Structure formats: C-alpha cells, structure tokens
Amino acid sequence: ARRLIEAINQPIDLSQGRVTVGASIGLCVYPDARNTLERCIQKADSAMYQAKKAGKNCYVMADHEP
C-alpha cells in the first residue's frame, strides 16, 4: 500500500502546470472465513475513511473482527 501511495504521489506535468494526486487506502483480507466479499468491501471502505481522517496519503488495514 505504501508503494502504491508513493507511485500515485508522483507529480504529473500537464500543459497547464504540474499537479499531484494523493490517495487514502483501506485494506481488508479476502478470502477469510469471517468475511464475505460484501463484508470485506464494507470493511475496506470503513478503513479508507479512517485513513482519510488520519491525514493525507495514509492507509489503514481493516481489523479482523467479525
């Protein structure tokens, strides 16, 4: 996840100037006996919002609780 964020953060040169993009990433393990695909997506989405709250260019791994 860290390498992905670093790659996304590389500046992009456009005719109007240079821009940068950031990312907040939520992760969840799948397949997992406790996670259906739908539940995993929900947990990853929740983890993404936690990453956004933590600051720019962060990632959060969803807990493994049911």
mmCIF file of the N, C-alpha and C atoms, coordinates in Angstrom:
data_MODEL
# 
_entry.id   MODEL 
# 
loop_
_atom_site.group_PDB 
_atom_site.id 
_atom_site.type_symbol 
_atom_site.label_atom_id 
_atom_site.label_alt_id 
_atom_site.label_comp_id 
_atom_site.label_asym_id 
_atom_site.label_entity_id 
_atom_site.label_seq_id 
_atom_site.pdbx_PDB_ins_code 
_atom_site.Cartn_x 
_atom_site.Cartn_y 
_atom_site.Cartn_z 
_atom_site.occupancy 
_atom_site.B_iso_or_equiv 
_atom_site.pdbx_formal_charge 
_atom_site.auth_seq_id 
_atom_site.auth_comp_id 
_atom_site.auth_asym_id 
_atom_site.auth_atom_id 
_atom_site.pdbx_PDB_model_num 
ATOM 1   N N  . ALA A 1 1  ? 0.832   -1.188  0.000   1.00 0.00 ? 1  ALA A N  1 
ATOM 2   C CA . ALA A 1 1  ? 0.000   0.000   0.000   1.00 0.00 ? 1  ALA A CA 1 
ATOM 3   C C  . ALA A 1 1  ? 0.879   1.255   0.000   1.00 0.00 ? 1  ALA A C  1 
ATOM 4   N N  . ARG A 1 2  ? 1.965   1.202   0.765   1.00 0.00 ? 2  ARG A N  1 
ATOM 5   C CA . ARG A 1 2  ? 2.862   2.360   0.819   1.00 0.00 ? 2  ARG A CA 1 
ATOM 6   C C  . ARG A 1 2  ? 3.459   2.636   -0.558  1.00 0.00 ? 2  ARG A C  1 
ATOM 7   N N  . ARG A 1 3  ? 3.895   1.583   -1.266  1.00 0.00 ? 3  ARG A N  1 
ATOM 8   C CA . ARG A 1 3  ? 4.477   1.776   -2.607  1.00 0.00 ? 3  ARG A CA 1 
ATOM 9   C C  . ARG A 1 3  ? 3.444   2.304   -3.591  1.00 0.00 ? 3  ARG A C  1 
ATOM 10  N N  . LEU A 1 4  ? 2.207   1.863   -3.467  1.00 0.00 ? 4  LEU A N  1 
ATOM 11  C CA . LEU A 1 4  ? 1.145   2.365   -4.329  1.00 0.00 ? 4  LEU A CA 1 
ATOM 12  C C  . LEU A 1 4  ? 0.915   3.854   -4.085  1.00 0.00 ? 4  LEU A C  1 
ATOM 13  N N  . ILE A 1 5  ? 0.870   4.252   -2.826  1.00 0.00 ? 5  ILE A N  1 
ATOM 14  C CA . ILE A 1 5  ? 0.695   5.669   -2.489  1.00 0.00 ? 5  ILE A CA 1 
ATOM 15  C C  . ILE A 1 5  ? 1.859   6.492   -3.035  1.00 0.00 ? 5  ILE A C  1 
ATOM 16  N N  . GLU A 1 6  ? 3.082   5.982   -2.890  1.00 0.00 ? 6  GLU A N  1 
ATOM 17  C CA . GLU A 1 6  ? 4.247   6.698   -3.418  1.00 0.00 ? 6  GLU A CA 1 
ATOM 18  C C  . GLU A 1 6  ? 4.157   6.858   -4.932  1.00 0.00 ? 6  GLU A C  1 
ATOM 19  N N  . ALA A 1 7  ? 3.703   5.830   -5.629  1.00 0.00 ? 7  ALA A N  1 
ATOM 20  C CA . ALA A 1 7  ? 3.571   5.912   -7.087  1.00 0.00 ? 7  ALA A CA 1 
ATOM 21  C C  . ALA A 1 7  ? 2.501   6.926   -7.490  1.00 0.00 ? 7  ALA A C  1 
ATOM 22  N N  . ILE A 1 8  ? 1.389   6.919   -6.770  1.00 0.00 ? 8  ILE A N  1 
ATOM 23  C CA . ILE A 1 8  ? 0.307   7.863   -7.067  1.00 0.00 ? 8  ILE A CA 1 
ATOM 24  C C  . ILE A 1 8  ? 0.751   9.296   -6.820  1.00 0.00 ? 8  ILE A C  1 
ATOM 25  N N  . ASN A 1 9  ? 1.632   9.506   -5.839  1.00 0.00 ? 9  ASN A N  1 
ATOM 26  C CA . ASN A 1 9  ? 2.083   10.850  -5.470  1.00 0.00 ? 9  ASN A CA 1 
ATOM 27  C C  . ASN A 1 9  ? 3.071   11.476  -6.446  1.00 0.00 ? 9  ASN A C  1 
ATOM 28  N N  . GLN A 1 10 ? 3.524   10.724  -7.436  1.00 0.00 ? 10 GLN A N  1 
ATOM 29  C CA . GLN A 1 10 ? 4.490   11.291  -8.383  1.00 0.00 ? 10 GLN A CA 1 
ATOM 30  C C  . GLN A 1 10 ? 3.844   12.448  -9.140  1.00 0.00 ? 10 GLN A C  1 
ATOM 31  N N  . PRO A 1 11 ? 4.540   13.576  -9.252  1.00 0.00 ? 11 PRO A N  1 
ATOM 32  C CA . PRO A 1 11 ? 3.979   14.726  -9.967  1.00 0.00 ? 11 PRO A CA 1 
ATOM 33  C C  . PRO A 1 11 ? 3.684   14.387  -11.428 1.00 0.00 ? 11 PRO A C  1 
ATOM 34  N N  . ILE A 1 12 ? 2.648   15.013  -11.947 1.00 0.00 ? 12 ILE A N  1 
ATOM 35  C CA . ILE A 1 12 ? 2.245   14.843  -13.338 1.00 0.00 ? 12 ILE A CA 1 
ATOM 36  C C  . ILE A 1 12 ? 2.361   16.203  -14.020 1.00 0.00 ? 12 ILE A C  1 
ATOM 37  N N  . ASP A 1 13 ? 3.122   16.264  -15.091 1.00 0.00 ? 13 ASP A N  1 
ATOM 38  C CA . ASP A 1 13 ? 3.273   17.511  -15.842 1.00 0.00 ? 13 ASP A CA 1 
ATOM 39  C C  . ASP A 1 13 ? 2.187   17.610  -16.898 1.00 0.00 ? 13 ASP A C  1 
ATOM 40  N N  . LEU A 1 14 ? 1.400   18.659  -16.812 1.00 0.00 ? 14 LEU A N  1 
ATOM 41  C CA . LEU A 1 14 ? 0.363   18.973  -17.794 1.00 0.00 ? 14 LEU A CA 1 
ATOM 42  C C  . LEU A 1 14 ? 0.721   20.276  -18.477 1.00 0.00 ? 14 LEU A C  1 
ATOM 43  N N  . SER A 1 15 ? 0.076   20.577  -19.573 1.00 0.00 ? 15 SER A N  1 
ATOM 44  C CA . SER A 1 15 ? 0.366   21.832  -20.271 1.00 0.00 ? 15 SER A CA 1 
ATOM 45  C C  . SER A 1 15 ? 0.041   23.044  -19.392 1.00 0.00 ? 15 SER A C  1 
ATOM 46  N N  . GLN A 1 16 ? -0.904  22.900  -18.468 1.00 0.00 ? 16 GLN A N  1 
ATOM 47  C CA . GLN A 1 16 ? -1.282  23.996  -17.563 1.00 0.00 ? 16 GLN A CA 1 
ATOM 48  C C  . GLN A 1 16 ? -0.384  24.078  -16.332 1.00 0.00 ? 16 GLN A C  1 
ATOM 49  N N  . GLY A 1 17 ? 0.469   23.100  -16.118 1.00 0.00 ? 17 GLY A N  1 
ATOM 50  C CA . GLY A 1 17 ? 1.356   23.089  -14.958 1.00 0.00 ? 17 GLY A CA 1 
ATOM 51  C C  . GLY A 1 17 ? 1.462   21.693  -14.373 1.00 0.00 ? 17 GLY A C  1 
ATOM 52  N N  . ARG A 1 18 ? 2.145   21.615  -13.274 1.00 0.00 ? 18 ARG A N  1 
ATOM 53  C CA . ARG A 1 18 ? 2.369   20.337  -12.587 1.00 0.00 ? 18 ARG A CA 1 
ATOM 54  C C  . ARG A 1 18 ? 1.282   20.123  -11.546 1.00 0.00 ? 18 ARG A C  1 
ATOM 55  N N  . VAL A 1 19 ? 0.795   18.885  -11.484 1.00 0.00 ? 19 VAL A N  1 
ATOM 56  C CA . VAL A 1 19 ? -0.215  18.527  -10.489 1.00 0.00 ? 19 VAL A CA 1 
ATOM 57  C C  . VAL A 1 19 ? 0.250   17.288  -9.729  1.00 0.00 ? 19 VAL A C  1 
ATOM 58  N N  . THR A 1 20 ? -0.281  17.137  -8.538  1.00 0.00 ? 20 THR A N  1 
ATOM 59  C CA . THR A 1 20 ? -0.034  15.928  -7.762  1.00 0.00 ? 20 THR A CA 1 
ATOM 60  C C  . THR A 1 20 ? -1.381  15.384  -7.284  1.00 0.00 ? 20 THR A C  1 
ATOM 61  N N  . VAL A 1 21 ? -1.417  14.097  -7.083  1.00 0.00 ? 21 VAL A N  1 
ATOM 62  C CA . VAL A 1 21 ? -2.624  13.415  -6.640  1.00 0.00 ? 21 VAL A CA 1 
ATOM 63  C C  . VAL A 1 21 ? -2.255  12.632  -5.393  1.00 0.00 ? 21 VAL A C  1 
ATOM 64  N N  . GLY A 1 22 ? -3.192  12.528  -4.460  1.00 0.00 ? 22 GLY A N  1 
ATOM 65  C CA . GLY A 1 22 ? -2.968  11.745  -3.258  1.00 0.00 ? 22 GLY A CA 1 
ATOM 66  C C  . GLY A 1 22 ? -3.964  10.602  -3.178  1.00 0.00 ? 22 GLY A C  1 
ATOM 67  N N  . ALA A 1 23 ? -3.759  9.749   -2.199  1.00 0.00 ? 23 ALA A N  1 
ATOM 68  C CA . ALA A 1 23 ? -4.656  8.607   -2.035  1.00 0.00 ? 23 ALA A CA 1 
ATOM 69  C C  . ALA A 1 23 ? -4.790  8.228   -0.566  1.00 0.00 ? 23 ALA A C  1 
ATOM 70  N N  . SER A 1 24 ? -5.982  7.786   -0.212  1.00 0.00 ? 24 SER A N  1 
ATOM 71  C CA . SER A 1 24 ? -6.243  7.164   1.078   1.00 0.00 ? 24 SER A CA 1 
ATOM 72  C C  . SER A 1 24 ? -6.738  5.762   0.770   1.00 0.00 ? 24 SER A C  1 
ATOM 73  N N  . ILE A 1 25 ? -6.134  4.757   1.386   1.00 0.00 ? 25 ILE A N  1 
ATOM 74  C CA . ILE A 1 25 ? -6.429  3.378   1.030   1.00 0.00 ? 25 ILE A CA 1 
ATOM 75  C C  . ILE A 1 25 ? -6.911  2.601   2.251   1.00 0.00 ? 25 ILE A C  1 
ATOM 76  N N  . GLY A 1 26 ? -8.002  1.847   2.056   1.00 0.00 ? 26 GLY A N  1 
ATOM 77  C CA . GLY A 1 26 ? -8.498  0.924   3.069   1.00 0.00 ? 26 GLY A CA 1 
ATOM 78  C C  . GLY A 1 26 ? -8.295  -0.490  2.584   1.00 0.00 ? 26 GLY A C  1 
ATOM 79  N N  . LEU A 1 27 ? -7.771  -1.349  3.450   1.00 0.00 ? 27 LEU A N  1 
ATOM 80  C CA . LEU A 1 27 ? -7.446  -2.726  3.082   1.00 0.00 ? 27 LEU A CA 1 
ATOM 81  C C  . LEU A 1 27 ? -8.219  -3.714  3.943   1.00 0.00 ? 27 LEU A C  1 
ATOM 82  N N  . CYS A 1 28 ? -8.561  -4.851  3.344   1.00 0.00 ? 28 CYS A N  1 
ATOM 83  C CA . CYS A 1 28 ? -9.205  -5.945  4.068   1.00 0.00 ? 28 CYS A CA 1 
ATOM 84  C C  . CYS A 1 28 ? -8.744  -7.252  3.454   1.00 0.00 ? 28 CYS A C  1 
ATOM 85  N N  . VAL A 1 29 ? -8.544  -8.270  4.295   1.00 0.00 ? 29 VAL A N  1 
ATOM 86  C CA . VAL A 1 29 ? -8.105  -9.581  3.816   1.00 0.00 ? 29 VAL A CA 1 
ATOM 87  C C  . VAL A 1 29 ? -9.307  -10.364 3.283   1.00 0.00 ? 29 VAL A C  1 
ATOM 88  N N  . TYR A 1 30 ? -9.142  -10.910 2.072   1.00 0.00 ? 30 TYR A N  1 
ATOM 89  C CA . TYR A 1 30 ? -10.157 -11.770 1.467   1.00 0.00 ? 30 TYR A CA 1 
ATOM 90  C C  . TYR A 1 30 ? -9.447  -12.784 0.598   1.00 0.00 ? 30 TYR A C  1 
ATOM 91  N N  . PRO A 1 31 ? -9.773  -14.025 0.558   1.00 0.00 ? 31 PRO A N  1 
ATOM 92  C CA . PRO A 1 31 ? -10.860 -14.628 1.333   1.00 0.00 ? 31 PRO A CA 1 
ATOM 93  C C  . PRO A 1 31 ? -10.441 -14.870 2.777   1.00 0.00 ? 31 PRO A C  1 
ATOM 94  N N  . ASP A 1 32 ? -11.399 -14.816 3.628   1.00 0.00 ? 32 ASP A N  1 
ATOM 95  C CA . ASP A 1 32 ? -11.227 -15.027 5.066   1.00 0.00 ? 32 ASP A CA 1 
ATOM 96  C C  . ASP A 1 32 ? -12.516 -15.692 5.540   1.00 0.00 ? 32 ASP A C  1 
ATOM 97  N N  . ALA A 1 33 ? -12.409 -16.651 6.396   1.00 0.00 ? 33 ALA A N  1 
ATOM 98  C CA . ALA A 1 33 ? -13.590 -17.402 6.845   1.00 0.00 ? 33 ALA A CA 1 
ATOM 99  C C  . ALA A 1 33 ? -14.659 -16.491 7.445   1.00 0.00 ? 33 ALA A C  1 
ATOM 100 N N  . ARG A 1 34 ? -14.241 -15.341 7.976   1.00 0.00 ? 34 ARG A N  1 
ATOM 101 C CA . ARG A 1 34 ? -15.206 -14.438 8.623   1.00 0.00 ? 34 ARG A CA 1 
ATOM 102 C C  . ARG A 1 34 ? -15.738 -13.376 7.668   1.00 0.00 ? 34 ARG A C  1 
ATOM 103 N N  . ASN A 1 35 ? -15.181 -13.264 6.468   1.00 0.00 ? 35 ASN A N  1 
ATOM 104 C CA . ASN A 1 35 ? -15.570 -12.189 5.564   1.00 0.00 ? 35 ASN A CA 1 
ATOM 105 C C  . ASN A 1 35 ? -16.163 -12.705 4.267   1.00 0.00 ? 35 ASN A C  1 
ATOM 106 N N  . THR A 1 36 ? -17.381 -12.299 3.994   1.00 0.00 ? 36 THR A N  1 
ATOM 107 C CA . THR A 1 36 ? -17.911 -12.477 2.653   1.00 0.00 ? 36 THR A CA 1 
ATOM 108 C C  . THR A 1 36 ? -17.303 -11.363 1.811   1.00 0.00 ? 36 THR A C  1 
ATOM 109 N N  . LEU A 1 37 ? -17.422 -11.439 0.510   1.00 0.00 ? 37 LEU A N  1 
ATOM 110 C CA . LEU A 1 37 ? -16.909 -10.384 -0.351  1.00 0.00 ? 37 LEU A CA 1 
ATOM 111 C C  . LEU A 1 37 ? -17.559 -9.053  -0.006  1.00 0.00 ? 37 LEU A C  1 
ATOM 112 N N  . GLU A 1 38 ? -18.871 -9.062  0.181   1.00 0.00 ? 38 GLU A N  1 
ATOM 113 C CA . GLU A 1 38 ? -19.584 -7.827  0.521   1.00 0.00 ? 38 GLU A CA 1 
ATOM 114 C C  . GLU A 1 38 ? -19.080 -7.244  1.835   1.00 0.00 ? 38 GLU A C  1 
ATOM 115 N N  . ARG A 1 39 ? -18.905 -8.083  2.840   1.00 0.00 ? 39 ARG A N  1 
ATOM 116 C CA . ARG A 1 39 ? -18.416 -7.625  4.153   1.00 0.00 ? 39 ARG A CA 1 
ATOM 117 C C  . ARG A 1 39 ? -16.997 -7.087  4.036   1.00 0.00 ? 39 ARG A C  1 
ATOM 118 N N  . CYS A 1 40 ? -16.169 -7.729  3.237   1.00 0.00 ? 40 CYS A N  1 
ATOM 119 C CA . CYS A 1 40 ? -14.801 -7.267  3.038   1.00 0.00 ? 40 CYS A CA 1 
ATOM 120 C C  . CYS A 1 40 ? -14.782 -5.876  2.397   1.00 0.00 ? 40 CYS A C  1 
ATOM 121 N N  . ILE A 1 41 ? -15.637 -5.666  1.410   1.00 0.00 ? 41 ILE A N  1 
ATOM 122 C CA . ILE A 1 41 ? -15.722 -4.345  0.767   1.00 0.00 ? 41 ILE A CA 1 
ATOM 123 C C  . ILE A 1 41 ? -16.176 -3.297  1.776   1.00 0.00 ? 41 ILE A C  1 
ATOM 124 N N  . GLN A 1 42 ? -17.151 -3.626  2.607   1.00 0.00 ? 42 GLN A N  1 
ATOM 125 C CA . GLN A 1 42 ? -17.620 -2.690  3.637   1.00 0.00 ? 42 GLN A CA 1 
ATOM 126 C C  . GLN A 1 42 ? -16.498 -2.339  4.613   1.00 0.00 ? 42 GLN A C  1 
ATOM 127 N N  . LYS A 1 43 ? -15.749 -3.361  5.036   1.00 0.00 ? 43 LYS A N  1 
ATOM 128 C CA . LYS A 1 43 ? -14.664 -3.126  5.990   1.00 0.00 ? 43 LYS A CA 1 
ATOM 129 C C  . LYS A 1 43 ? -13.539 -2.308  5.355   1.00 0.00 ? 43 LYS A C  1 
ATOM 130 N N  . ALA A 1 44 ? -13.227 -2.578  4.088   1.00 0.00 ? 44 ALA A N  1 
ATOM 131 C CA . ALA A 1 44 ? -12.196 -1.803  3.392   1.00 0.00 ? 44 ALA A CA 1 
ATOM 132 C C  . ALA A 1 44 ? -12.640 -0.357  3.216   1.00 0.00 ? 44 ALA A C  1 
ATOM 133 N N  . ASP A 1 45 ? -13.916 -0.136  2.931   1.00 0.00 ? 45 ASP A N  1 
ATOM 134 C CA . ASP A 1 45 ? -14.448 1.218   2.787   1.00 0.00 ? 45 ASP A CA 1 
ATOM 135 C C  . ASP A 1 45 ? -14.352 1.970   4.108   1.00 0.00 ? 45 ASP A C  1 
ATOM 136 N N  . SER A 1 46 ? -14.715 1.312   5.187   1.00 0.00 ? 46 SER A N  1 
ATOM 137 C CA . SER A 1 46 ? -14.612 1.924   6.509   1.00 0.00 ? 46 SER A CA 1 
ATOM 138 C C  . SER A 1 46 ? -13.146 2.248   6.838   1.00 0.00 ? 46 SER A C  1 
ATOM 139 N N  . ALA A 1 47 ? -12.241 1.338   6.518   1.00 0.00 ? 47 ALA A N  1 
ATOM 140 C CA . ALA A 1 47 ? -10.816 1.570   6.761   1.00 0.00 ? 47 ALA A CA 1 
ATOM 141 C C  . ALA A 1 47 ? -10.303 2.748   5.927   1.00 0.00 ? 47 ALA A C  1 
ATOM 142 N N  . MET A 1 48 ? -10.818 2.903   4.696   1.00 0.00 ? 48 MET A N  1 
ATOM 143 C CA . MET A 1 48 ? -10.410 4.030   3.861   1.00 0.00 ? 48 MET A CA 1 
ATOM 144 C C  . MET A 1 48 ? -10.791 5.357   4.529   1.00 0.00 ? 48 MET A C  1 
ATOM 145 N N  . TYR A 1 49 ? -12.000 5.427   5.093   1.00 0.00 ? 49 TYR A N  1 
ATOM 146 C CA . TYR A 1 49 ? -12.409 6.661   5.762   1.00 0.00 ? 49 TYR A CA 1 
ATOM 147 C C  . TYR A 1 49 ? -11.569 6.924   7.015   1.00 0.00 ? 49 TYR A C  1 
ATOM 148 N N  . GLN A 1 50 ? -11.149 5.876   7.691   1.00 0.00 ? 50 GLN A N  1 
ATOM 149 C CA . GLN A 1 50 ? -10.234 6.048   8.823   1.00 0.00 ? 50 GLN A CA 1 
ATOM 150 C C  . GLN A 1 50 ? -8.896  6.608   8.337   1.00 0.00 ? 50 GLN A C  1 
ATOM 151 N N  . ALA A 1 51 ? -8.437  6.125   7.187   1.00 0.00 ? 51 ALA A N  1 
ATOM 152 C CA . ALA A 1 51 ? -7.186  6.633   6.607   1.00 0.00 ? 51 ALA A CA 1 
ATOM 153 C C  . ALA A 1 51 ? -7.324  8.104   6.242   1.00 0.00 ? 51 ALA A C  1 
ATOM 154 N N  . LYS A 1 52 ? -8.461  8.481   5.686   1.00 0.00 ? 52 LYS A N  1 
ATOM 155 C CA . LYS A 1 52 ? -8.692  9.890   5.333   1.00 0.00 ? 52 LYS A CA 1 
ATOM 156 C C  . LYS A 1 52 ? -8.634  10.777  6.588   1.00 0.00 ? 52 LYS A C  1 
ATOM 157 N N  . LYS A 1 53 ? -9.213  10.302  7.681   1.00 0.00 ? 53 LYS A N  1 
ATOM 158 C CA . LYS A 1 53 ? -9.200  11.061  8.931   1.00 0.00 ? 53 LYS A CA 1 
ATOM 159 C C  . LYS A 1 53 ? -7.791  11.175  9.507   1.00 0.00 ? 53 LYS A C  1 
ATOM 160 N N  . ALA A 1 54 ? -6.959  10.169  9.249   1.00 0.00 ? 54 ALA A N  1 
ATOM 161 C CA . ALA A 1 54 ? -5.597  10.151  9.799   1.00 0.00 ? 54 ALA A CA 1 
ATOM 162 C C  . ALA A 1 54 ? -4.673  11.152  9.102   1.00 0.00 ? 54 ALA A C  1 
ATOM 163 N N  . GLY A 1 55 ? -5.045  11.593  7.928   1.00 0.00 ? 55 GLY A N  1 
ATOM 164 C CA . GLY A 1 55 ? -4.220  12.556  7.197   1.00 0.00 ? 55 GLY A CA 1 
ATOM 165 C C  . GLY A 1 55 ? -4.029  12.117  5.762   1.00 0.00 ? 55 GLY A C  1 
ATOM 166 N N  . LYS A 1 56 ? -3.293  12.903  5.034   1.00 0.00 ? 56 LYS A N  1 
ATOM 167 C CA . LYS A 1 56 ? -3.092  12.622  3.618   1.00 0.00 ? 56 LYS A CA 1 
ATOM 168 C C  . LYS A 1 56 ? -2.160  11.435  3.408   1.00 0.00 ? 56 LYS A C  1 
ATOM 169 N N  . ASN A 1 57 ? -2.439  10.710  2.321   1.00 0.00 ? 57 ASN A N  1 
ATOM 170 C CA . ASN A 1 57 ? -1.559  9.641   1.866   1.00 0.00 ? 57 ASN A CA 1 
ATOM 171 C C  . ASN A 1 57 ? -1.318  8.570   2.920   1.00 0.00 ? 57 ASN A C  1 
ATOM 172 N N  . CYS A 1 58 ? -2.404  8.103   3.517   1.00 0.00 ? 58 CYS A N  1 
ATOM 173 C CA . CYS A 1 58 ? -2.328  7.057   4.539   1.00 0.00 ? 58 CYS A CA 1 
ATOM 174 C C  . CYS A 1 58 ? -3.076  5.815   4.076   1.00 0.00 ? 58 CYS A C  1 
ATOM 175 N N  . TYR A 1 59 ? -2.789  4.705   4.734   1.00 0.00 ? 59 TYR A N  1 
ATOM 176 C CA . TYR A 1 59 ? -3.581  3.503   4.528   1.00 0.00 ? 59 TYR A CA 1 
ATOM 177 C C  . TYR A 1 59 ? -3.883  2.885   5.877   1.00 0.00 ? 59 TYR A C  1 
ATOM 178 N N  . VAL A 1 60 ? -5.010  2.189   5.950   1.00 0.00 ? 60 VAL A N  1 
ATOM 179 C CA . VAL A 1 60 ? -5.442  1.525   7.182   1.00 0.00 ? 60 VAL A CA 1 
ATOM 180 C C  . VAL A 1 60 ? -5.880  0.119   6.810   1.00 0.00 ? 60 VAL A C  1 
ATOM 181 N N  . MET A 1 61 ? -5.425  -0.839  7.598   1.00 0.00 ? 61 MET A N  1 
ATOM 182 C CA . MET A 1 61 ? -5.835  -2.229  7.441   1.00 0.00 ? 61 MET A CA 1 
ATOM 183 C C  . MET A 1 61 ? -7.056  -2.458  8.312   1.00 0.00 ? 61 MET A C  1 
ATOM 184 N N  . ALA A 1 62 ? -8.148  -2.953  7.722   1.00 0.00 ? 62 ALA A N  1 
ATOM 185 C CA . ALA A 1 62 ? -9.354  -3.240  8.488   1.00 0.00 ? 62 ALA A CA 1 
ATOM 186 C C  . ALA A 1 62 ? -9.043  -4.287  9.539   1.00 0.00 ? 62 ALA A C  1 
ATOM 187 N N  . ASP A 1 63 ? -9.709  -4.191  10.675  1.00 0.00 ? 63 ASP A N  1 
ATOM 188 C CA . ASP A 1 63 ? -9.485  -5.192  11.719  1.00 0.00 ? 63 ASP A CA 1 
ATOM 189 C C  . ASP A 1 63 ? -10.033 -6.547  11.255  1.00 0.00 ? 63 ASP A C  1 
ATOM 190 N N  . HIS A 1 64 ? -9.687  -7.561  11.969  1.00 0.00 ? 64 HIS A N  1 
ATOM 191 C CA . HIS A 1 64 ? -10.131 -8.905  11.609  1.00 0.00 ? 64 HIS A CA 1 
ATOM 192 C C  . HIS A 1 64 ? -11.292 -9.351  12.463  1.00 0.00 ? 64 HIS A C  1 
ATOM 193 N N  . GLU A 1 65 ? -11.989 -8.396  13.087  1.00 0.00 ? 65 GLU A N  1 
ATOM 194 C CA . GLU A 1 65 ? -13.154 -8.725  13.902  1.00 0.00 ? 65 GLU A CA 1 
ATOM 195 C C  . GLU A 1 65 ? -14.331 -9.046  13.001  1.00 0.00 ? 65 GLU A C  1 
ATOM 196 N N  . PRO A 1 66 ? -15.262 -9.884  13.452  1.00 0.00 ? 66 PRO A N  1 
ATOM 197 C CA . PRO A 1 66 ? -16.453 -10.185 12.633  1.00 0.00 ? 66 PRO A CA 1 
ATOM 198 C C  . PRO A 1 66 ? -17.364 -8.991  12.481  1.00 0.00 ? 66 PRO A C  1 
# 
